[in-house]
Amino acid sequence: MHSAWRLLAFFLFFEACSSFQEPLDCSTYDFPIDTEFGTREWQGARYIYAAHAESAERQKALGLAIGRDDYLTGIDGAVHVDRWVAVVGSFAHLTQLLAMEPREIYFVDLNRLQLNYFSAILALIQGADSRSKFLGALFARPLDFLQNNASLALDIQHPYQADENLLAAYAFHTAPPNEDVFVKSFLQIAVDAGREAACTYSFVFHEFLANSVDVPSERPPCICDKVELRGGYNVQDPMNPRPNPEHMYSVCNFQVGQGWLATDGTYRTVRERLRRAHIKLFHKDFLQGLSNLVEANHRTVVYASNVFTIGDGGMDYGNDWVPEMLRELHWKVLWGGGHVHMSCYESDKYCKEVYNGNNDDARMHKKHVSALAAVSIAVAEFSEFWDVTSQTPYGFSEFDTGQMEAIVGDEYRTHDVPIKHRHNTGYVEFVTFARERPQELMKATCLIHALLGSDVAFGTFLEVLAASLYACARTVLLEHNKESLDFILPADVDPAEQMWRNENWRSATELIHLLKGACHSKRLLSIDRAVPLSMTFVQCAAGLKDGCRNVAVVVDRTFWDLVPPPGRAEYFELNDYLQALSN
């Protein structure tokens, strides 16, 4: 029966793909197992997760934890994630996308077939605007089998069974596979994801998805011997299966009515976030490659499933390797001014400690190192710059000594910083210098360093800012965000204790709006001569309690082309917030 199916599918496929230079022929695709990882465990067709193998409730809990991470808070108070790095495995983790919208998504697995199959899943999601169309395309059933609830309900004798989970299961068992739907799905995957993904989908379909039946005993057991199209909270752990006689939940099932498949609304939210993200798939060992997948200055969420506890690819990392790897990863991100959120189960012994955020010492260092990292990006191409402060000596002396320091947990470390010629000058002297000798600043960068945060009057701050924008090739504004949780005391605190917070402080959004206005103004603040300006960089710097204690904004003279803009000019907050301000 399966052979006849394959012949028909391939014939239809070749007919439809006559425009291809080399029509795909899955009969020549032998599903190779890679040897670069040493061990064969978790590789090959036996280890493909054909459906969800993790509870939607557990994934929802991980999403709630992401939303509670203050360091993922952006300027607008919402969750912002630069990159989501996730092991593929079971793709129930798509539920986490209900809690965040990352700019980039990196999916990783050492089983090439799992990556191929997940590519097919992503392609089918892109082509289906509802749950029923997606599941219909995947299982090659009629596209409306989930929507036709009325007729299905008539065939169910017990009223309590008439819910969408059981209706889905009923439709799955009663509707036979449709050859035309299968071929259409196969073609879509081939076009959108390529030959390997299409052939892997064909294999998985015929082995697991065409019929919900047990696989013959003569074949070696697989992770997904049976797939159920229904909901259920009690999903068996594939590493420790415990048959549940009260429910027909198998190791792999589609939890219709839960998680990202809870409603058409949740499905569409996840679909749109996948569509808007820049997605890359990596065929590599998750643990060995994790450090290279996390950028030091990004806010990153890492989902490791159970890889930390069981080891990736069956490799025995030992009891000390994983915690040390995580510790070094957190140090890397701390030095870069970013943040990494480990999205792990409560039972995962290696994820209980968040090394760079669990104690006051770490947070005290993090607020300074984050601001220093943001400034480092802005001045990276310069051998000297002006550090304009409310008093002298003050500012980032790390550029003088070439080292910065921090405490993570109980560990003290130092980190090299490029030594630069830093001119630390008071704001009054700077204004005079900028007006009298601007030619000396025409190829320089000037850092306006937390003047409002040091009780400088707002009018004076504007005068200093105008002088810098007029004279300097690049202006870097580093200022406190008055809306940070660091600066908002509880309502029951004596107002007298808040007197240190200057009334001239501005929010991050207000500061961005101010700089945007300056860039487009015919008269530059209080200076008569108009100067062509462009805002090229916006970044939040984390504090004691949230991810935006300070805001760093870079403005460049647009005719200045000696040095490129900062490396994170594409940083999501710049476009997001400028768009919000223009509305």
Rosetta blueprint (number, residue, H / E / L):
1 M L
2 H H
3 S H
4 A H
5 W H
6 R H
7 L H
8 L H
9 A H
10 F H
11 F H
12 L H
13 F H
14 F H
15 E H
16 A H
17 C L
18 S L
19 S L
20 F L
21 Q L
22 E L
23 P L
24 L L
25 D L
26 C H
27 S H
28 T H
29 Y L
30 D L
31 F L
32 P L
33 I L
34 D L
35 T L
36 E L
37 F L
38 G L
39 T L
40 R L
41 E L
42 W L
43 Q L
44 G L
45 A H
46 R H
47 Y H
48 I L
49 Y L
50 A L
51 A L
52 H E
53 A L
54 E L
55 S L
56 A H
57 E H
58 R H
59 Q H
60 K H
61 A H
62 L H
63 G H
64 L H
65 A H
66 I H
67 G H
68 R L
69 D L
70 D H
71 Y H
72 L H
73 T E
74 G L
75 I L
76 D L
77 G L
78 A L
79 V E
80 H L
81 V L
82 D L
83 R E
84 W E
85 V E
86 A E
87 V E
88 V L
89 G L
90 S L
91 F H
92 A H
93 H H
94 L H
95 T H
96 Q H
97 L H
98 L H
99 A L
100 M L
101 E L
102 P L
103 R L
104 E E
105 I E
106 Y E
107 F E
108 V E
109 D E
110 L L
111 N L
112 R H
113 L H
114 Q H
115 L H
116 N H
117 Y H
118 F H
119 S H
120 A H
121 I H
122 L H
123 A H
124 L H
125 I H
126 Q H
127 G L
128 A L
129 D L
130 S L
131 R H
132 S H
133 K H
134 F H
135 L H
136 G H
137 A H
138 L H
139 F H
140 A L
141 R L
142 P L
143 L L
144 D L
145 F L
146 L L
147 Q L
148 N L
149 N H
150 A H
151 S H
152 L H
153 A H
154 L H
155 D L
156 I L
157 Q L
158 H L
159 P H
160 Y H
161 Q H
162 A L
163 D L
164 E H
165 N H
166 L H
167 L H
168 A H
169 A H
170 Y H
171 A H
172 F H
173 H H
174 T H
175 A L
176 P L
177 P L
178 N L
179 E H
180 D H
181 V H
182 F H
183 V H
184 K H
185 S H
186 F H
187 L H
188 Q H
189 I H
190 A H
191 V H
192 D H
193 A H
194 G L
195 R H
196 E H
197 A H
198 A H
199 C H
200 T H
201 Y H
202 S H
203 F H
204 V H
205 F H
206 H H
207 E H
208 F H
209 L H
210 A L
211 N L
212 S L
213 V L
214 D L
215 V L
216 P L
217 S L
218 E L
219 R L
220 P L
221 P L
222 C L
223 I L
224 C L
225 D L
226 K L
227 V E
228 E E
229 L E
230 R L
231 G L
232 G L
233 Y L
234 N L
235 V L
236 Q L
237 D L
238 P L
239 M L
240 N L
241 P L
242 R L
243 P L
244 N L
245 P L
246 E L
247 H L
248 M L
249 Y L
250 S L
251 V L
252 C E
253 N E
254 F E
255 Q L
256 V L
257 G L
258 Q L
259 G H
260 W H
261 L H
262 A L
263 T L
264 D H
265 G H
266 T H
267 Y H
268 R H
269 T H
270 V H
271 R H
272 E H
273 R H
274 L H
275 R H
276 R H
277 A L
278 H E
279 I E
280 K E
281 L E
282 F E
283 H E
284 K L
285 D L
286 F H
287 L H
288 Q H
289 G H
290 L H
291 S H
292 N H
293 L H
294 V L
295 E L
296 A L
297 N L
298 H L
299 R E
300 T E
301 V E
302 V E
303 Y E
304 A L
305 S L
306 N L
307 V H
308 F H
309 T H
310 I H
311 G L
312 D H
313 G H
314 G H
315 M L
316 D L
317 Y L
318 G H
319 N H
320 D H
321 W H
322 V H
323 P H
324 E H
325 M H
326 L H
327 R H
328 E H
329 L H
330 H H
331 W H
332 K H
333 V H
334 L H
335 W H
336 G H
337 G L
338 G L
339 H E
340 V E
341 H E
342 M E
343 S E
344 C L
345 Y L
346 E L
347 S L
348 D L
349 K L
350 Y L
351 C L
352 K L
353 E L
354 V L
355 Y L
356 N L
357 G L
358 N L
359 N L
360 D H
361 D H
362 A H
363 R H
364 M H
365 H H
366 K H
367 K H
368 H H
369 V H
370 S H
371 A H
372 L H
373 A H
374 A H
375 V H
376 S H
377 I H
378 A H
379 V L
380 A L
381 E L
382 F L
383 S L
384 E E
385 F E
386 W E
387 D E
388 V E
389 T E
390 S L
391 Q L
392 T L
393 P L
394 Y L
395 G L
396 F L
397 S L
398 E H
399 F H
400 D H
401 T H
402 G L
403 Q E
404 M E
405 E E
406 A E
407 I E
408 V E
409 G L
410 D L
411 E E
412 Y E
413 R E
414 T E
415 H E
416 D E
417 V L
418 P L
419 I L
420 K L
421 H E
422 R E
423 H E
424 N E
425 T E
426 G E
427 Y H
428 V H
429 E H
430 F H
431 V H
432 T H
433 F H
434 A H
435 R H
436 E H
437 R L
438 P H
439 Q H
440 E H
441 L H
442 M L
443 K L
444 A L
445 T E
446 C E
447 L E
448 I E
449 H E
450 A L
451 L L
452 L H
453 G H
454 S H
455 D L
456 V L
457 A L
458 F H
459 G H
460 T H
461 F H
462 L H
463 E H
464 V H
465 L H
466 A H
467 A H
468 S H
469 L H
470 Y H
471 A H
472 C L
473 A L
474 R E
475 T E
476 V E
477 L E
478 L E
479 E E
480 H E
481 N L
482 K L
483 E L
484 S L
485 L H
486 D H
487 F H
488 I L
489 L L
490 P L
491 A L
492 D L
493 V L
494 D L
495 P H
496 A H
497 E H
498 Q H
499 M L
500 W L
501 R L
502 N L
503 E L
504 N L
505 W L
506 R L
507 S L
508 A H
509 T H
510 E H
511 L H
512 I H
513 H H
514 L H
515 L H
516 K H
517 G H
518 A H
519 C H
520 H H
521 S L
522 K L
523 R L
524 L E
525 L L
526 S L
527 I E
528 D L
529 R L
530 A L
531 V L
532 P L
533 L E
534 S E
535 M E
536 T E
537 F E
538 V E
539 Q E
540 C E
541 A E
542 A L
543 G L
544 L L
545 K L
546 D L
547 G L
548 C L
549 R L
550 N E
551 V E
552 A E
553 V E
554 V E
555 V E
556 D E
557 R E
558 T L
559 F L
560 W L
561 D L
562 L L
563 V L
564 P L
565 P L
566 P L
567 G L
568 R L
569 A L
570 E L
571 Y L
572 F H
573 E H
574 L H
575 N H
576 D H
577 Y H
578 L H
579 Q H
580 A H
581 L H
582 S H
583 N L
